[in-house]
Every structure is written in structure tokens, then in C-alpha cells.
Amino acid sequence: MGDAPTGREPDDALGAVLRLLRAAVPARGRALVAIDGIGGSGKSTFAADLARRVDDRPVVVLHADDFLHPSATRHARGRLSPEGFWLDAYDYPALTAGALEPLRRGGDGLYRTHALDHAADRRVRPDPVRAPDDALVLVEGTFLHRDELVGFWDFSVYLDVALAEGSRRLGLRDGVDPRPGHGPLRRYTEAQRLYFAAASPWERASVVVDTTDVRHPRVVEPTAVAALR
């Protein structure tokens, strides 16, 4: 990957993002790219699709949910607490020290893929693995433009979808009440509002992609995001 694409990218949102990414990120050395968005915005799918489009350098994909705290910490303020999700869900020291610091430009490339055994619900410290020197590292997850993380990214994407639509998708996926202000999803939607107030992630992102139509995402201006409508 260099300052110009090796060939013409398809004229879709993924192609547009890849063109911007190639223009922003040097071909040599590792680069950290955030794929941020609310639950149900399509982060893991977008990251996987973007990874498949990159054919000129190695790609590493990390999932922020693999750096969650165990449930006792996540739910210390109550299982339905929005503040608990915003403040206590993720183990940021494990994510930054175990993955982002070694993977950023100038790091030694020895990183840990996760810090939580989801099945056992306990912290783990796996053996580090080495990333290729020129790896493009895609990190997908929510809250990635918060103050503790925003300085790590060489490029970042914010996937935009209305909270009601994100909740509908999560409800269908998880079999819970899909209304954003009700049941377990209230914890997540209200935590996202806290994130919006603290970070305005669409303003910090390199590019914003509207994923309301999951089959036809489109690049939009930061002023057009659902949170501002």
C-alpha cells in the first residue's frame, strides 16, 4: 500500500475508504486502523470485507470485544447500568499495552490477540505473536475514538447508523427486546449517548460510512450522522 492505489478500486464505500486509506497511510511499516461504530452498525463485517480488499500488504484483524473485562468488573455498577458499559466494559490497559503499543509504528510487533477467555469469563495472558513489519492492523469495536485510544490510529472509520436501527439488529441477533430504551439494550444505547457526548466520534474519524442499508453502505459527511438528526 502506498500513496496511490496499485489499481482502480471499485466505486463503492469500501473502495472509497480504501482509496482514502492508501492516500493517508505509508506503504512501509505497520499502520493501525480503527473500525468504530455502535452495536449493530456492521463493524466486524466491514472490517472483514475491507481486509479482503487489501491485496498488497498483510492484514491483521483484532476485535475490541476480545479485550473486555470479566463480567464481575463489567457489571460492578449493575447489569443494566449505561455508565458501567461506558466506563467498565473494556480493559483498555490490556488492549493498549498488549496490542496497540507493540503494533503501532515503531513498536516491536509482538502483540497479544486477546485478554479475556469468554467461555471461562476470566482474564488471560496468551503468548504474544509477531505481526509482519508492513501489516495493516484493523481494530474493530465500539468506543474506539474515546480519549484513551484516539491517538493510536493512523486512520479510522466511523460506521453510522441510528441507535434505533442498531438496537433492532442487536435484538434480532440476541433475541431480546429491540427497543433502544427498554430491557438490556438500554444499557448499550445509553452508553453510546455518553460516548457521543464525550467524543463525537464522527468528528474524530478519518471517514464516516452510513451503514443504514447494510448491502449498500455509503460515505457521508460528519454533519450528516444519525446522532445529529
DRENKOL-447467 format. One record per residue (C-alpha): residue number from 1; residue in one letter; x negated, y, z. Coordinates in steps of 0.25 Angstrom, whole numbers. Example, Ala and Ser with C-alpha at 12.3 -4.5 7.8 and 13.67 -1.06 7.14 Angstrom:
2
   num   residu      xx      yy      zz
     1        a     -49     -18      31
     2        s     -55      -4      29
//
This chain:
229
   num   residu      xx      yy      zz
     1        m       0       0       0
     2        g      -6      14      -4
     3        d      -1      28      -6
     4        a       6      23     -19
     5        p      14      11     -21
     6        t       8       0     -29
     7        g      21      -1     -37
     8        r      34       5     -38
     9        e      43       1     -27
    10        p      58      -2     -29
    11        d      67      11     -28
    12        d      74       7     -15
    13        a      72      11       0
    14        l      61       0       2
    15        g      54       5     -10
    16        a      55      19      -5
    17        v      50      16       8
    18        l      38       8       3
    19        r      34      20      -6
    20        l      34      29       5
    21        l      26      19      14
    22        r      16      17       3
    23        a      14      32       2
    24        a      13      34      17
    25        v       4      22      21
    26        p     -10      19      16
    27        a     -13       6      10
    28        r     -25       3      19
    29        g     -23       0      34
    30        r     -11      -5      41
    31        a       2       4      42
    32        l      13       4      52
    33        v      27       6      46
    34        a      40       7      55
    35        i      53       2      50
    36        d      63       8      60
    37        g      78       9      62
    38        i      90       6      71
    39        g      94      -9      73
    40        g     101     -14      61
    41        s      94      -4      51
    42        g      87     -15      44
    43        k      73     -13      49
    44        s      68     -28      48
    45        t      74     -29      34
    46        f      68     -16      29
    47        a      54     -20      35
    48        a      54     -34      29
    49        d      59     -28      15
    50        l      48     -17      16
    51        a      38     -28      19
    52        r      41     -36       7
    53        r      40     -24      -2
    54        v      25     -21       3
    55        d      16     -29      -7
    56        d       3     -22      -6
    57        r      -1     -24       9
    58        p       2     -33      20
    59        v      14     -31      29
    60        v      17     -33      44
    61        v      31     -32      49
    62        l      33     -30      64
    63        h      47     -29      72
    64        a      48     -20      83
    65        d      58     -30      90
    66        d      46     -39      92
    67        f      41     -29     102
    68        l      54     -28     110
    69        h      53     -28     125
    70        p      59     -41     132
    71        s      73     -39     135
    72        a      71     -36     150
    73        t      64     -24     146
    74        r      73     -20     134
    75        h      85     -21     143
    76        a      80     -15     156
    77        r      89      -3     155
    78        g     101     -12     151
    79        r     104     -21     140
    80        l     113     -10     133
    81        s     104       2     136
    82        p     100      10     124
    83        e      89      16     132
    84        g      84       2     135
    85        f      83      -1     120
    86        w      77      12     116
    87        l      66      12     128
    88        d      64      -2     131
    89        a      67     -11     119
    90        y      53     -11     113
    91        d      39     -14     118
    92        y      32      -2     112
    93        p      19      -5     119
    94        a      19     -19     113
    95        l      23     -14      99
    96        t      12      -3      99
    97        a       1     -10     105
    98        g       3     -24      99
    99        a       7     -20      85
   100        l       7      -5      81
   101        e      -6      -1      87
   102        p     -14     -12      80
   103        l      -6     -11      67
   104        r      -8       4      65
   105        r     -19       9      56
   106        g     -32       7      64
   107        g     -27      -4      73
   108        d     -33     -17      73
   109        g     -21     -25      66
   110        l     -20     -35      78
   111        y      -5     -34      82
   112        r       6     -42      89
   113        t      19     -45      81
   114        h      28     -45      93
   115        a      28     -43     109
   116        l      41     -50     112
   117        d      45     -64     111
   118        h      60     -62     108
   119        a      64     -76     112
   120        a      58     -76     125
   121        d      60     -62     128
   122        r      46     -59     133
   123        r      34     -51     129
   124        v      23     -58     121
   125        r       9     -54     116
   126        p       7     -62     104
   127        d      -7     -63      98
   128        p     -10     -52      88
   129        v     -10     -54      73
   130        r     -18     -45      63
   131        a     -11     -37      53
   132        p     -18     -34      39
   133        d     -26     -22      38
   134        d     -17     -16      28
   135        a      -4     -21      34
   136        l       9     -13      33
   137        v      15     -15      46
   138        l      31     -13      46
   139        v      37     -12      60
   140        e      52     -13      60
   141        g      60      -9      72
   142        t      68       1      79
   143        f      63      14      87
   144        l      50      14      79
   145        h      50      29      77
   146        r      50      31      92
   147        d      39      39      98
   148        e      31      27     103
   149        l      30      21      89
   150        v      31      32      78
   151        g      17      36      78
   152        f      13      22      73
   153        w      20      22      60
   154        d      13      25      47
   155        f      27      24      40
   156        s      40      22      45
   157        v      55      19      40
   158        y      67      22      48
   159        l      79      14      43
   160        d      92      22      45
   161        v     106      16      48
   162        a     117      21      56
   163        l     118      16      70
   164        a     132      10      68
   165        e     127       2      56
   166        g     115      -3      63
   167        s     124      -7      74
   168        r     133     -14      65
   169        r     122     -22      59
   170        l     116     -26      72
   171        g     130     -30      77
   172        l     131     -39      65
   173        r     117     -45      67
   174        d     118     -47      82
   175        g     133     -50      84
   176        v     136     -38      93
   177        d     146     -26      93
   178        p     140     -18      81
   179        r     146      -5      87
   180        p     134       4      90
   181        g     139       9     103
   182        h     144      -4     109
   183        g     138     -16     115
   184        p     123     -20     113
   185        l     122     -11     101
   186        r     124       1     109
   187        r     110      -1     115
   188        y     104      -1     102
   189        t     111      11      95
   190        e     110      20     107
   191        a      95      17     108
   192        q      94      21      93
   193        r     100      34      96
   194        l      90      36     107
   195        y      79      33      97
   196        f      85      43      87
   197        a      85      54      97
   198        a      71      51     101
   199        a      64      48      88
   200        s      73      52      76
   201        p      66      40      69
   202        w      71      44      55
   203        e      63      57      56
   204        r      50      49      60
   205        a      51      39      49
   206        s      44      40      36
   207        v      56      36      29
   208        v      71      33      32
   209        v      79      22      26
   210        d      94      21      27
   211        t      98       6      28
   212        t     113       8      29
   213        d     114       0      17
   214        v     104     -11      20
   215        r     103     -16       6
   216        h     100      -2       0
   217        p      92       6      11
   218        r      88      20       6
   219        v      78      30      10
   220        v      85      43      17
   221        e      81      56      23
   222        p      79      56      38
   223        t      90      66      39
   224        a     100      56      33
   225        v      99      45      44
   226        a     111      40      51
   227        a     107      45      64
   228        l     109      60      59
   229        r     122      58      52
//
